[in-house]
Structure formats: structure tokens, C-alpha cells
Amino acid sequence: MIVKRTAGTLLSIGVSLVLVVVAWLAFIEYFDMNPMVVRGPSDVWAYLFTAETAADNRALVWGDLTITLVDAGFGLVAGLVAAAVIAMAFVLSTAAEQAFMPVAMIMRSVPLVAMTPVLTLVFGRELLATTIIVGIVVFFPALVNIVLGLRSASPQAVDLVAAYGGSTWTALRKVLIPSALPAFFTSARISAPGAIIGAMLAEWLATGKGIGYRMLQDVSTFESDNLWTCVVVITLASLVIYSLISVVENIVLARFGRTA
């Protein structure tokens, strides 16, 4: 069953990738885009694999991509963990939700572009600042989904734990958290591309490293080959991460006897 679900996930990702490539080619053809600015799939392939400088090009793109994925990965994990912890606090304590939710909504209403310079001044330009910026992108949608997932647990199951002398923490561990796993993995899948975008934003405005900053340089210097290659690579990376999370989700939910 796990293999079947995983194969279905990978098949849907493959179909989506084909549709994106077809739409890319159709867009170039229909709008008759300037070849000095726009690059097609064959141009990206040549830049990475068949050009004389292909090895150097791959090294450049891979180095920048690695930095961005590390930034996004730390922020994704930090945002999901923080959202899960606070969501559990909300479910266990109405007072905690009433106290924290207005603050969270105020923070959410402030554009991240406006917050980034302030966060950079406070936390510097290294990994910590990027993790916080990406974590903010991930935190708020994950918080809402996980709270809904925790509250979807069966009240009868919670009452059964209490009837057998189980504590609130036992009910949380045995009932609420397993019930929230689909919501948690949904949040992770939704947040993964957002984490990459957040990492690129931090690189543009704060760190001056990674594929985000490289793309900014490419626009300034008209390096269209590298720019479009970065777009393709970061899109593929998002699809791969999405697929990996889906595979882990299938394995974990199968362990708890739930459908994905």
C-alpha cells in the first residue's frame, strides 16, 4: 500500500513537471518572446550539460542551491516545531490562545519585506537570521492547520483515556497528536516551497549569499542563462522536497493506520 501511494505521488509530480515544461514552451512560442531575455528548456540543458563551461556552471548553481536549501531546511524545521508546540499549548489552554493569538495576528499582518531589515539588524546576516525569517513564513499557516488537526480528535477517545486514569498529556500523546498528523504533514508540504521562497527573500535582502542573491545579480548583469537555470533548479528542488515529504507522510500514516 505504501509503495502504491508513493508511486502515485511520484506519478502526479511527473505529470505536473511535464505540464510545466509544455506551458513554458507554449508561453515562449505564443508571445514570441525575445530570445535575448527568455530561455527555453533546451537552453537550460545546454547551460548545465553540453556547453563548454557546463562543469563550471553546474558547480556554480549547485553551490548556491546548497546554501539556499540549508537556509530553507533550518527555517522549515524551526517553523514547524514552533507551530506544533504553540498549537498544543492552544489546545490545552484557552487562556494561552487568547493571549498569544492577537500577537500572532499582528505579526502576520506586517509584510515580511518590511520586517527583514529589522530582523537582520537584530540577528545579523548569518544562518540565525535566515532561519528566523523562513520560520516566520512557515509558522503561521502551519499553526492554523495543526490547531485544526489537534481539535479534530475524537472526543470519545479523549474521554476514554480520562476514564482509564490517563492525564491530559497522555490524551495528547495517544489521541490528539496522532489525529493531527495528516494536518502536520499537509502543513509541511504546503510550507516547503514557501520556505524556499523565504530563504531566497532573506538572501536578497540580508545575507547576500545563495541562489536568491545569485538571481538578483543575474538580473543586474543580464546573465539570462544562469537566471533561468536557477529558476528551473529551484522549481525542481521544491518538487523533490514536496515528494519526499509525501513519501514520509505515507510511511508515518500507514504506521498509525490512517490513510494519507
Backbone bond lengths (Angstrom), bond angles and torsions (degrees), N, CA, C in turn:
res aa  C-N    CA-C-N  psi(-1)  N-CA   C-N-CA  omega(-1)  CA-C   N-CA-C  phi
1 M - - - 1.465 - - 1.521 111.25 -
2 I 1.344 115.96 -42.91 1.468 119.81 179.37 1.521 110.18 -62.57
3 V 1.347 116.37 -43.49 1.465 120.41 -179.88 1.522 110.22 -62.33
4 K 1.329 116.98 -40.22 1.463 120.96 -179.47 1.526 110.85 -64.19
5 R 1.334 115.80 -44.55 1.465 118.94 -179.82 1.525 110.86 -66.03
6 T 1.336 115.84 -40.55 1.463 119.57 179.78 1.523 111.06 -64.09
7 A 1.340 115.71 -42.78 1.464 119.39 177.83 1.521 111.41 -62.41
8 G 1.325 116.13 -38.99 1.461 119.22 177.36 1.521 112.29 -64.04
9 T 1.334 116.48 -39.50 1.461 120.56 177.49 1.520 111.17 -63.44
10 L 1.330 116.04 -46.44 1.466 119.80 -179.18 1.529 111.00 -65.72
11 L 1.327 116.74 -35.93 1.464 119.76 178.35 1.530 110.80 -64.57
12 S 1.325 116.31 -43.14 1.467 119.14 179.56 1.521 111.31 -64.81
13 I 1.332 117.14 -36.46 1.467 120.86 176.96 1.529 109.87 -65.45
14 G 1.345 116.68 -41.84 1.459 120.25 178.86 1.513 112.22 -63.17
15 V 1.334 116.72 -42.19 1.463 120.37 177.87 1.525 110.24 -63.21
16 S 1.332 117.00 -42.24 1.464 120.52 178.61 1.520 111.08 -61.17
17 L 1.332 116.28 -40.27 1.461 120.39 179.77 1.522 111.32 -64.03
18 V 1.326 116.48 -42.65 1.471 120.19 178.01 1.525 110.63 -62.18
19 L 1.320 117.01 -43.04 1.464 120.62 179.64 1.526 111.50 -63.16
20 V 1.331 116.39 -37.74 1.467 119.68 178.45 1.525 110.51 -64.52
21 V 1.327 116.94 -43.29 1.467 120.37 179.68 1.521 110.51 -64.13
22 V 1.332 117.40 -43.05 1.465 120.77 178.68 1.532 110.21 -62.03
23 A 1.333 116.69 -44.44 1.467 120.07 178.99 1.527 111.00 -63.68
24 W 1.308 116.84 -37.36 1.471 122.33 177.68 1.530 110.32 -60.01
25 L 1.335 116.39 -50.65 1.458 120.64 179.90 1.529 111.56 -64.18
26 A 1.329 116.31 -41.10 1.464 119.89 -179.90 1.525 111.10 -64.98
27 F 1.323 116.85 -37.72 1.466 120.80 179.29 1.527 110.48 -63.09
28 I 1.340 116.20 -44.59 1.465 119.86 -179.95 1.524 110.62 -63.71
29 E 1.343 115.37 -42.52 1.459 119.79 -176.56 1.532 111.32 -71.46
30 Y 1.303 117.54 -44.47 1.461 121.12 -173.92 1.526 112.00 -68.09
31 F 1.323 116.93 -42.53 1.458 120.94 -177.64 1.526 113.03 -91.59
32 D 1.331 115.99 1.00 1.470 120.94 177.47 1.536 110.60 49.36
33 M 1.334 115.00 57.25 1.461 121.04 -174.20 1.529 111.21 -69.63
34 N 1.318 115.73 149.11 1.458 122.81 179.35 1.530 110.08 -66.12
35 P 1.331 118.69 119.84 1.472 120.50 -179.02 1.522 113.25 -66.15
36 M 1.315 118.30 -14.06 1.459 120.40 175.54 1.528 111.86 -73.03
37 V 1.328 115.69 -20.79 1.464 120.40 -176.61 1.531 111.24 -110.19
38 V 1.321 116.77 -45.06 1.454 121.87 -173.95 1.524 110.08 -96.37
39 R 1.314 116.05 141.24 1.460 122.15 176.17 1.523 109.30 -119.71
40 G 1.337 114.91 147.37 1.454 121.06 178.28 1.517 111.81 -102.15
41 P 1.334 117.26 177.79 1.464 120.60 179.51 1.528 113.33 -56.62
42 S 1.343 117.48 -38.62 1.466 119.70 -179.64 1.527 111.17 -66.09
43 D 1.320 117.54 -34.99 1.466 120.80 178.06 1.524 111.22 -66.31
44 V 1.327 115.64 -41.38 1.465 119.56 178.31 1.531 110.30 -65.06
45 W 1.322 116.14 -41.88 1.474 119.97 178.50 1.530 110.63 -61.24
46 A 1.313 115.63 -44.80 1.463 119.07 179.80 1.522 110.99 -63.40
47 Y 1.313 117.31 -40.68 1.473 121.26 -179.06 1.523 111.11 -61.65
48 L 1.333 116.70 -35.20 1.464 120.01 -175.64 1.525 113.87 -91.71
49 F 1.349 117.75 -27.27 1.465 117.83 -168.03 1.523 115.88 -129.70
50 T 1.321 120.31 -27.90 1.456 119.21 -173.23 1.519 114.32 -116.76
51 A 1.309 118.61 -13.64 1.468 120.42 178.49 1.531 110.43 -70.84
52 E 1.315 115.97 160.23 1.461 120.27 -179.91 1.531 111.63 -61.73
53 T 1.304 116.23 -31.81 1.471 120.35 -178.82 1.525 111.77 -100.24
54 A 1.333 117.27 22.51 1.469 120.70 -174.64 1.522 112.02 -59.15
55 A 1.330 118.02 -41.35 1.468 120.37 -178.83 1.527 110.86 -62.42
56 D 1.320 116.54 -44.39 1.466 119.94 177.75 1.527 110.78 -65.55
57 N 1.324 116.57 -38.21 1.467 119.75 178.74 1.517 111.39 -63.32
58 R 1.327 116.39 -43.32 1.473 119.67 179.00 1.520 110.90 -64.06
59 A 1.315 116.70 -41.04 1.461 119.57 179.39 1.528 111.32 -62.90
60 L 1.330 116.22 -40.11 1.461 120.71 179.78 1.524 110.58 -65.10
61 V 1.326 116.94 -48.79 1.467 120.97 -178.02 1.522 110.95 -66.34
62 W 1.328 116.69 -42.23 1.470 120.12 -178.36 1.530 111.24 -65.36
63 G 1.326 116.85 -40.04 1.461 119.81 178.69 1.522 111.70 -61.59
64 D 1.333 116.41 -45.40 1.464 120.18 178.67 1.522 111.49 -67.22
65 L 1.332 116.81 -40.42 1.466 120.55 -179.05 1.528 110.65 -63.95
66 T 1.330 116.75 -39.34 1.463 120.19 179.69 1.521 111.31 -60.32
67 I 1.314 116.49 -44.10 1.467 120.32 178.28 1.519 110.88 -60.25
68 T 1.334 116.70 -45.55 1.459 120.67 -178.37 1.518 111.51 -65.42
69 L 1.337 117.89 -41.60 1.462 120.27 -179.28 1.527 111.44 -67.04
70 V 1.318 117.54 -37.00 1.473 120.22 176.15 1.526 109.65 -63.84
71 D 1.329 116.70 -46.53 1.471 120.37 178.09 1.523 110.78 -58.50
72 A 1.340 116.38 -47.31 1.458 120.52 -178.57 1.523 111.84 -66.85
73 G 1.326 116.84 -37.76 1.461 120.40 -178.68 1.513 112.66 -64.39
74 F 1.327 117.24 -47.06 1.461 119.89 178.53 1.529 110.55 -62.28
75 G 1.332 116.81 -43.48 1.459 119.79 179.96 1.515 112.77 -65.56
76 L 1.344 116.84 -38.81 1.462 120.98 179.19 1.525 110.80 -62.69
77 V 1.327 116.26 -48.00 1.465 119.98 179.92 1.532 110.63 -63.45
78 A 1.328 116.62 -45.60 1.464 120.01 -179.05 1.524 110.92 -62.13
79 G 1.332 117.52 -44.08 1.457 120.80 -179.57 1.519 112.37 -64.75
80 L 1.335 117.71 -42.41 1.462 120.85 -179.80 1.527 111.70 -67.62
81 V 1.333 116.25 -41.91 1.471 119.15 179.53 1.526 110.50 -64.41
82 A 1.330 116.63 -45.60 1.464 119.76 178.88 1.525 111.18 -61.85
83 A 1.334 116.72 -42.45 1.465 119.77 179.14 1.521 111.49 -63.71
84 A 1.344 117.39 -40.74 1.461 120.36 -179.86 1.525 111.22 -65.58
85 V 1.331 117.24 -43.56 1.466 120.86 -178.93 1.529 110.67 -64.04
86 I 1.312 116.92 -46.57 1.466 120.07 -178.04 1.532 110.32 -70.44
87 A 1.315 118.01 -34.47 1.464 120.13 176.78 1.524 110.43 -62.57
88 M 1.324 117.51 -41.79 1.463 119.99 176.89 1.522 110.95 -64.14
89 A 1.329 116.89 -38.79 1.467 119.73 177.10 1.526 110.78 -63.01
90 F 1.337 117.08 -38.93 1.465 120.78 178.28 1.523 111.31 -62.70
91 V 1.332 116.15 -42.89 1.455 120.16 -177.11 1.526 111.05 -69.93
92 L 1.316 116.72 -35.28 1.462 120.45 -178.53 1.521 112.75 -80.77
93 S 1.340 116.66 -25.05 1.458 119.98 -175.06 1.522 110.06 -140.26
94 T 1.328 116.02 113.39 1.460 120.14 176.52 1.528 110.70 -65.89
95 A 1.327 116.39 -33.41 1.464 119.97 179.22 1.521 110.86 -63.11
96 A 1.328 117.63 -38.65 1.466 120.78 178.60 1.522 110.62 -64.26
97 E 1.324 116.83 -40.17 1.470 119.70 178.56 1.521 111.09 -65.83
98 Q 1.325 117.32 -43.67 1.456 120.69 179.73 1.520 112.40 -64.50
99 A 1.340 116.51 -30.74 1.457 119.83 -178.99 1.517 112.44 -80.89
100 F 1.333 116.48 -38.44 1.461 119.51 -172.04 1.512 113.69 -92.91
101 M 1.326 118.60 -33.02 1.458 120.61 -173.35 1.525 113.37 -59.27
102 P 1.346 120.08 -42.67 1.471 117.92 176.71 1.524 113.14 -60.08
103 V 1.332 117.02 -38.13 1.466 120.50 177.63 1.524 110.17 -63.99
104 A 1.339 115.86 -42.24 1.459 120.08 179.51 1.524 111.23 -63.21
105 M 1.323 116.67 -40.05 1.461 120.02 -179.99 1.533 111.28 -67.43
106 I 1.317 116.44 -37.27 1.469 119.71 177.21 1.527 110.23 -64.06
107 M 1.327 116.62 -45.37 1.463 120.08 179.00 1.524 110.98 -63.40
108 R 1.328 116.01 -37.12 1.467 119.81 -178.38 1.525 111.57 -68.15
109 S 1.331 116.86 -28.53 1.457 120.12 -177.39 1.525 113.02 -77.69
110 V 1.329 117.64 -14.33 1.462 121.28 179.58 1.525 108.72 -84.46
111 P 1.336 119.84 124.24 1.470 120.93 179.82 1.528 111.17 -58.51
112 L 1.324 115.28 136.67 1.453 119.51 -178.26 1.526 111.80 -63.65
113 V 1.325 116.77 -30.63 1.463 120.28 177.94 1.526 110.30 -61.18
114 A 1.341 116.12 -36.16 1.460 119.72 178.83 1.525 111.74 -75.68
115 M 1.335 117.27 -31.02 1.460 120.64 -178.78 1.519 112.86 -78.08
116 T 1.326 117.23 -28.53 1.459 120.75 -172.65 1.523 113.52 -58.29
117 P 1.343 120.80 -46.95 1.465 118.61 178.20 1.528 113.47 -59.72
118 V 1.343 116.37 -37.34 1.463 119.70 178.80 1.523 110.61 -66.88
119 L 1.338 116.46 -44.53 1.463 120.31 178.31 1.520 111.06 -62.63
120 T 1.322 116.61 -35.21 1.460 120.21 178.26 1.522 111.07 -66.07
121 L 1.326 117.26 -41.11 1.464 120.43 178.09 1.529 111.30 -63.67
122 V 1.325 116.27 -37.47 1.466 120.20 -176.23 1.523 111.54 -78.66
123 F 1.334 117.29 -44.75 1.466 120.80 -170.46 1.531 113.61 -107.79
124 G 1.327 117.88 -0.31 1.455 119.79 178.36 1.515 112.41 87.24
125 R 1.324 115.89 -167.56 1.465 122.21 -175.37 1.522 113.08 -114.67
126 E 1.308 117.41 18.00 1.465 120.21 -178.22 1.529 110.78 -101.63
127 L 1.327 115.53 -159.31 1.458 121.65 -172.29 1.528 112.34 -61.92
128 L 1.327 118.18 -35.54 1.459 120.66 -177.65 1.518 111.56 -59.81
129 A 1.331 116.99 -46.12 1.461 120.00 -179.81 1.523 110.88 -63.64
130 T 1.326 117.06 -42.72 1.467 120.19 179.72 1.521 111.04 -64.21
131 T 1.329 116.59 -40.73 1.465 120.37 178.86 1.524 111.13 -60.84
132 I 1.317 116.54 -42.19 1.472 120.14 180.00 1.525 110.72 -66.67
133 I 1.314 117.40 -43.14 1.464 120.67 -179.74 1.528 110.61 -62.94
134 V 1.317 116.75 -47.31 1.466 120.07 179.09 1.524 110.33 -66.45
135 G 1.339 116.57 -39.78 1.457 120.21 178.77 1.509 112.81 -59.23
136 I 1.327 117.55 -36.12 1.465 121.11 177.42 1.529 110.22 -65.17
137 V 1.325 116.73 -40.74 1.472 120.15 178.02 1.522 110.70 -60.28
138 V 1.319 116.52 -41.35 1.467 121.90 -175.55 1.520 111.75 -78.63
139 F 1.329 117.08 -35.21 1.460 122.23 -165.20 1.520 113.69 -61.29
140 F 1.312 118.86 -50.99 1.459 121.16 -168.03 1.524 113.50 -68.17
141 P 1.340 120.45 -49.57 1.480 117.53 176.79 1.520 112.42 -64.33
142 A 1.347 117.17 -35.08 1.463 119.68 178.62 1.520 111.04 -65.85
143 L 1.316 117.43 -38.56 1.463 121.15 179.94 1.523 111.11 -59.36
144 V 1.317 117.05 -47.32 1.464 120.74 -178.67 1.528 110.81 -62.89
145 N 1.340 116.96 -45.62 1.468 119.98 -178.46 1.521 112.26 -64.94
146 I 1.324 116.84 -42.00 1.465 119.51 -176.69 1.522 110.82 -70.67
147 V 1.333 117.80 -37.43 1.467 119.86 175.80 1.528 110.42 -59.89
148 L 1.328 116.53 -45.45 1.468 119.97 177.69 1.522 111.00 -62.28
149 G 1.343 116.79 -38.72 1.457 119.81 178.69 1.519 112.49 -65.24
150 L 1.321 117.33 -42.70 1.463 120.78 178.47 1.527 111.54 -63.99
151 R 1.321 116.39 -37.81 1.467 120.20 -178.02 1.524 112.24 -80.37
152 S 1.324 117.37 -5.83 1.467 119.95 176.72 1.521 112.42 -84.67
153 A 1.332 116.82 -1.85 1.464 120.19 -179.38 1.527 110.64 -64.46
154 S 1.302 116.19 150.35 1.459 121.95 -178.32 1.529 110.85 -67.78
155 P 1.322 118.76 121.77 1.470 119.70 176.32 1.527 112.55 -60.65
156 Q 1.329 116.84 -33.06 1.462 119.95 179.03 1.529 111.05 -64.39
157 A 1.330 116.56 -38.60 1.466 119.44 177.72 1.526 111.15 -66.23
158 V 1.325 116.80 -39.61 1.461 120.03 177.19 1.521 110.28 -64.04
159 D 1.325 116.89 -42.44 1.472 120.51 178.30 1.520 111.23 -63.85
160 L 1.326 117.27 -35.48 1.460 120.65 179.35 1.526 110.62 -64.54
161 V 1.335 116.77 -42.11 1.466 120.24 177.45 1.525 109.88 -61.18
162 A 1.328 116.62 -43.97 1.465 120.18 179.52 1.528 111.12 -64.85
163 A 1.342 117.57 -37.81 1.465 120.68 -179.15 1.525 111.96 -64.39
164 Y 1.313 116.79 -29.86 1.462 120.79 178.26 1.526 112.44 -90.75
165 G 1.324 116.92 12.82 1.453 120.74 175.62 1.513 114.47 86.70
166 G 1.306 118.40 11.45 1.460 121.04 179.41 1.521 111.31 -74.04
167 S 1.324 115.62 147.17 1.456 121.11 179.61 1.529 110.32 -82.77
168 T 1.322 114.69 175.72 1.461 119.84 176.14 1.517 110.99 -60.56
169 W 1.325 115.98 -39.31 1.465 119.93 -179.97 1.526 111.04 -67.44
170 T 1.334 116.49 -33.25 1.462 119.35 176.21 1.526 110.81 -65.90
171 A 1.327 116.14 -42.98 1.460 119.78 176.76 1.522 111.41 -62.96
172 L 1.326 115.54 -37.98 1.465 119.51 177.84 1.521 110.74 -62.65
173 R 1.327 115.48 -45.45 1.471 119.99 -175.70 1.517 112.50 -74.26
174 K 1.337 116.57 -37.19 1.465 119.82 -173.86 1.527 114.00 -89.99
175 V 1.329 116.81 -26.18 1.460 119.51 -172.39 1.525 111.85 -120.70
176 L 1.331 116.51 -56.73 1.461 119.74 -170.78 1.523 112.28 -67.37
177 I 1.334 117.05 -48.21 1.465 119.10 -177.31 1.533 111.66 -63.72
178 P 1.350 120.14 -47.20 1.472 117.88 175.72 1.522 113.08 -58.23
179 S 1.335 117.59 -35.57 1.461 119.72 178.58 1.519 112.39 -67.85
180 A 1.343 116.42 -27.40 1.467 120.71 -176.97 1.525 112.93 -89.70
181 L 1.331 118.26 -4.30 1.469 119.62 -176.69 1.533 113.24 -59.24
182 P 1.346 119.71 -43.83 1.477 117.13 177.11 1.524 112.78 -59.54
183 A 1.336 116.82 -39.88 1.464 119.93 178.48 1.527 111.03 -66.41
184 F 1.333 116.95 -36.78 1.462 120.37 179.31 1.521 110.86 -64.08
185 F 1.329 116.47 -46.48 1.461 118.98 -178.85 1.527 111.83 -70.90
186 T 1.322 116.83 -32.21 1.462 119.17 173.42 1.521 110.07 -61.84
187 S 1.328 116.40 -43.38 1.468 120.65 177.40 1.521 110.77 -61.30
188 A 1.335 116.54 -41.15 1.462 119.78 -179.47 1.525 111.16 -64.45
189 R 1.339 116.76 -42.64 1.466 119.76 -179.92 1.525 111.64 -66.38
190 I 1.323 115.93 -41.39 1.462 119.42 179.38 1.522 110.94 -67.96
191 S 1.324 116.20 -37.73 1.462 120.74 -172.91 1.521 113.38 -79.93
192 A 1.332 118.62 -22.18 1.466 120.50 -175.74 1.530 112.41 -58.84
193 P 1.342 119.95 -51.51 1.478 118.14 175.78 1.521 112.18 -62.18
194 G 1.342 117.37 -36.73 1.456 119.95 177.07 1.516 112.49 -63.73
195 A 1.332 116.47 -34.58 1.460 120.03 177.70 1.528 110.97 -64.84
196 I 1.317 116.64 -39.55 1.463 119.94 178.05 1.524 110.41 -65.60
197 I 1.331 116.25 -41.62 1.467 119.30 177.58 1.526 110.53 -63.81
198 G 1.323 116.58 -41.25 1.453 119.79 177.40 1.517 112.25 -62.69
199 A 1.341 117.11 -39.65 1.459 120.33 177.51 1.521 111.04 -64.04
200 M 1.327 117.08 -40.64 1.464 120.25 178.23 1.526 111.27 -65.47
201 L 1.352 116.18 -38.11 1.464 119.72 176.43 1.523 110.88 -61.68
202 A 1.326 116.23 -43.84 1.461 119.78 178.29 1.524 111.23 -63.40
203 E 1.321 116.65 -36.02 1.466 119.78 178.71 1.529 111.31 -69.75
204 W 1.321 116.80 -37.01 1.471 119.90 176.88 1.520 111.38 -63.76
205 L 1.330 116.46 -46.24 1.457 121.39 -168.48 1.526 114.74 -99.31
206 A 1.339 117.14 -16.75 1.458 118.09 -170.56 1.525 113.88 -127.71
207 T 1.330 117.55 -61.80 1.463 119.53 -165.80 1.525 113.69 -85.20
208 G 1.344 117.68 -30.46 1.461 119.41 -176.06 1.518 112.99 69.26
209 K 1.333 116.82 27.60 1.464 121.60 179.13 1.522 108.81 -136.53
210 G 1.321 116.07 168.50 1.449 120.52 173.93 1.520 113.77 85.73
211 I 1.321 114.40 -179.59 1.454 120.23 -174.07 1.534 111.25 -71.37
212 G 1.331 117.50 -26.42 1.455 119.83 176.93 1.513 111.93 -64.22
213 Y 1.326 116.40 -46.91 1.464 120.02 178.93 1.524 110.76 -68.86
214 R 1.322 117.57 -34.31 1.460 120.80 177.56 1.524 110.99 -61.77
215 M 1.322 116.76 -41.89 1.465 120.02 178.89 1.528 110.78 -64.36
216 L 1.322 116.91 -37.50 1.458 120.11 176.79 1.524 110.65 -62.35
217 Q 1.324 116.79 -41.10 1.462 120.42 176.21 1.521 111.63 -65.53
218 D 1.328 116.40 -39.81 1.465 120.19 -179.45 1.522 111.68 -62.00
219 V 1.329 116.83 -38.75 1.470 120.22 177.70 1.524 110.00 -64.19
220 S 1.321 117.15 -40.39 1.469 121.06 -177.96 1.514 112.29 -69.82
221 T 1.336 116.66 -32.68 1.461 120.77 -175.78 1.526 113.40 -105.08
222 F 1.338 117.20 6.52 1.471 122.72 179.32 1.531 112.55 58.30
223 E 1.331 115.77 38.63 1.464 120.73 174.19 1.527 108.38 -87.26
224 S 1.330 115.93 75.30 1.464 120.30 -172.52 1.527 112.07 -66.55
225 D 1.324 117.85 -35.26 1.466 119.87 -179.41 1.525 111.03 -60.90
226 N 1.322 116.39 -49.62 1.462 119.57 -179.05 1.529 111.02 -68.92
227 L 1.332 116.96 -36.15 1.466 120.64 -179.85 1.524 111.10 -60.96
228 W 1.329 116.88 -50.80 1.454 119.75 -179.04 1.526 111.76 -68.46
229 T 1.318 115.96 -33.32 1.466 118.50 175.86 1.513 110.78 -64.16
230 C 1.327 117.41 -40.71 1.463 120.63 177.85 1.524 111.25 -62.74
231 V 1.334 116.10 -39.45 1.466 120.00 177.89 1.533 110.36 -61.77
232 V 1.320 116.55 -45.26 1.459 120.65 -179.60 1.519 110.92 -65.22
233 V 1.314 116.91 -44.81 1.467 120.97 -176.79 1.523 110.63 -64.96
234 I 1.323 117.39 -42.34 1.461 119.28 -178.23 1.522 110.68 -69.95
235 T 1.345 117.00 -31.10 1.464 120.23 175.42 1.519 111.02 -67.54
236 L 1.333 116.21 -44.44 1.465 120.14 177.65 1.520 111.18 -63.08
237 A 1.326 116.96 -39.48 1.464 120.40 178.70 1.530 110.55 -62.01
238 S 1.323 116.85 -40.90 1.467 120.45 178.19 1.528 110.74 -62.74
239 L 1.330 116.80 -41.98 1.458 120.41 179.14 1.528 111.35 -65.13
240 V 1.324 116.94 -40.91 1.469 120.40 179.68 1.521 110.64 -64.26
241 I 1.330 117.34 -45.43 1.458 120.42 179.96 1.527 110.54 -63.78
242 Y 1.322 116.58 -42.05 1.465 120.96 176.61 1.537 110.22 -57.74
243 S 1.335 116.18 -44.16 1.465 120.44 -179.69 1.522 111.47 -65.37
244 L 1.335 117.33 -42.07 1.464 120.49 179.56 1.520 111.54 -62.27
245 I 1.319 116.74 -41.69 1.465 119.70 178.32 1.523 110.22 -64.34
246 S 1.332 116.90 -38.46 1.466 120.38 178.01 1.521 111.06 -63.69
247 V 1.324 117.32 -39.73 1.466 120.68 178.97 1.525 110.15 -64.59
248 V 1.330 117.20 -46.69 1.460 120.77 177.98 1.528 110.39 -61.50
249 E 1.325 116.63 -39.38 1.469 120.56 178.18 1.518 111.03 -60.10
250 N 1.328 117.23 -45.34 1.463 119.90 179.63 1.521 111.77 -60.62
251 I 1.324 116.45 -41.21 1.476 120.67 -179.30 1.523 110.73 -66.18
252 V 1.330 116.99 -47.29 1.459 120.78 -176.58 1.521 111.27 -67.51
253 L 1.334 117.51 -45.05 1.458 119.46 -179.35 1.521 111.79 -66.94
254 A 1.329 117.06 -32.77 1.461 119.18 174.94 1.528 110.77 -64.88
255 R 1.329 116.06 -34.84 1.467 120.41 177.63 1.527 111.02 -62.81
256 F 1.335 117.64 -34.93 1.451 121.28 179.92 1.524 112.78 -94.56
257 G 1.340 116.38 6.19 1.453 119.29 175.54 1.500 114.47 73.74
258 R 1.369 116.17 26.50 1.454 120.04 -179.21 1.517 109.03 -113.12
259 T 1.327 115.55 154.86 1.458 119.59 174.80 1.503 109.39 -84.03
260 A 1.347 116.63 151.25 1.461 120.82 -178.12 1.499 110.53 -73.57
